[in-house]
Amino acid sequence: MARWLRPLVGALLLLEGAAALSFLHHRYEELVQALFRVQSQCPYVTRIYSIGRSVEGRHLYVLEFSDYPGIHEPLEPEFKYVGNMHGNEVLGRELLLQLSEFLCEEYRRGNERITRLIHDTRIHIMPSMNPDGYEVAAKQGPDSNGYLTGRNNANGVDLNRNFPDLNTLMYYSREVSGPNHHIPLPDNWKSQVEPETLAVIQWISSYNFVLSANLHGGAVVANYPYDKSQDQRLRSHRHTVNTPTPDDKLFQKLAKTYSYAHSWMHRGWNCGDYFADGITNGASWYSLSKGMQDFNYLYTNCFEITLELSCNKFPPEEDLERQWMANREALVAFIEEVHQGIKGTVSDENNNGIAGAVISVQGISHDITSGDMGDYFRLLLPGTYTVTASAEGYKPLTLTTTVSPAAPSLVHFQLKQEVVRKPAERRASGTRMNNKALQKKVVPRATRRGTQR
């Protein structure tokens, strides 16, 4: 199907009914009420939970959609959206509330596409990561809001510059053939991050997220990792360096999925900037250190992109419906991208799941690991791949699989335990082998003396 037809077909599938959405700016109390209203309308497929509190004590609420809320089902991928990381960039916050209302309403209507999405995916939606900053911005409102007013949290910290810098460790480890995934955190990392950042790190450490997007404003473009260039001295717009991940082609495809499903992002010209296809490598735009999307990729199994959604960071209410219509199909289509590549289980000979098994794809130097139940999810483009599963105490297993564009391929690994001999047994075995070798071939004394060093 032609690329330009896909958003049209998807949009038609969503026109079975138009959900009664609220196109308003929501202060914190109103946001909480909106989330609980959705939960009360769709109690069997939703759950609300808090991952922690902001500096000023506001809950960081998440609304979950699933046919079994609160439960990870084996082979069902976990997806997340995060909005309002910068408190004065508010469109993402409102879009995620509208998306929540939409998913609930369309599920109740029996929309087949939305029903399938909720049944096959565990979706986590956090409308606001920075509720304190939002309240500062909202006091001024959309008409007189300063470009930076409310951007930071209550401690004056930019949350998208507050995650541990794993890029520098990655660039170093790449030079010394170190780990290419799940890079360990510095010993003192907790003392260097804000409460909101700490809550998010603990959150993404607790769930095996596969795909994610965080929603921003101030431009219109889908931005993908890496955000930080290897040479951090090149920080200006005039000196930029494209810094691709090992999954660069996949990230471009993910970004284009959103861009081309969006009403105008893919056109490229927006807010005085031009981005071909409406996408950009982060460091190619400008280098950013300690950002959230790079942290997701380097510390977890999650592939995250950053969506810049509006020129106006705090658009007026009368523009919210138009923005929703421009983003609705893109928001749904991007969730569906979690269902691609390969997935399966890694188990032992007794069919017990092996947690933390490493899944390596030949030719792509970025591994992922299996979750607590032994299931794994590896996003990949269509093609044929050689994949290896390995775990401590087990023999690695390598399989070849072909990925289609239609659905993820199931690839299961059953690993056999390595037989570890005791030191005495190894010495005795070595002695027997040496004796047998000597019996077969007796080396003259002079030759033996000559070979000693």
Disulfide bonds with the S-S distance in Angstrom:
Cys42-Cys104 2.00
Cys271-Cys311 1.97
